[in-house]
Amino acid sequence: MNIIKFTSRNFLGLSLLSWAFGLSLSLAFAVRDRSLENFIPWKMAQYYVNYFELGFVKRGMLGTLLYPIMKATNDDRFLAITFVVLLDLAVVLAGLALIQRVFDREPLRDKMIGDVVKFILVFSPVGIMQLSYDVGRFDHVTTILAVISLFLILKGSTFLAGLLFGIGVLIHEAVFVFAFPVLLMILIVVHNGRRPFRISVLSGRFSITPVACAAAVLLFGNTDADLSSILPAWVDRGMEVWQRGLFEPSSNLTGFQYATLAFYALAPSVFLIHFYRSNKLPLDSLFLATWFTLLLFWLGIDYSRWCHLIFVSNCLVMMFHLTQGRCELRTDSRLVNTLFFAYALPLGPLGTDDLLPYVEIFLRMFLGSSWLAA
């Protein structure tokens, strides 16, 4: 366990190295090609989608907030991409600050639970390196908003929490699936001793804005507008996102790839069950709420993202229990320990087309593409 303690003591520095490692493959290709043409090409499109030019449209909130900056970088690909990468890094640093705030509180300072979560974040394919490999995703912003909403709920600011979360839904609607059920159940659990009518009022106060925003996105979020009219000439991918339907067909992955995805999707639930048992807690509605995230596998084909967001959803539940003083973590289960180290094995981030792109590139370099195809 010494490496876990070492990671916890040097969490910020190792986190930044993990972030740089996740970004390194994209940078390496950009240097090789001497071009940024294939550096997060289609993700850049979403930053130019805004309410000013298109009216109400899904995923238009962040582009609206950043409208002056993105318009100023319209003709400069390098400047625009640099801004998005630095913005993403700033969001990650904000997340690290929130994690430090939770796990470095006095009651938790000497507990294994904080060290374990930090270790996963630094080394696991679904941790920080996943964020930088998928740099520019709106999920990174909405995750921060979900965590802040959690703290607002705990402070009793339910309407403000719902307002902030509603903004997150307008940034990217996936947050409604992976975080809303968890936060709503946390609110109900926090106020469990009150009269049912009062709980209903508080739940409605929190839910009204996110539900309204999600309904608006579902009903009116798609657009038939020609997005190329508002995008810079160098953005030529990603425009189909605003025209496609709610459901996407499954990717044609191999059995091994589906098994790998199943492992990264289900392992967080095993860890959360172990956390419950360590603190002598019965499995409850909070645990069940994390399973709503599995709906994302039905709604879209970005399976690696969904594995990461399942981890986030489980962390929200764990963070709530930690604020309530439930912070024990037994380390005597060989099965859980084995699963934990397999989950945290630094194989590089999860990808979409290539599930473990760093591993597959390594195999191609040293064993040949014919071996990989076999």
Beta strands, then each sheet from edge to edge (+ up, - down):
end
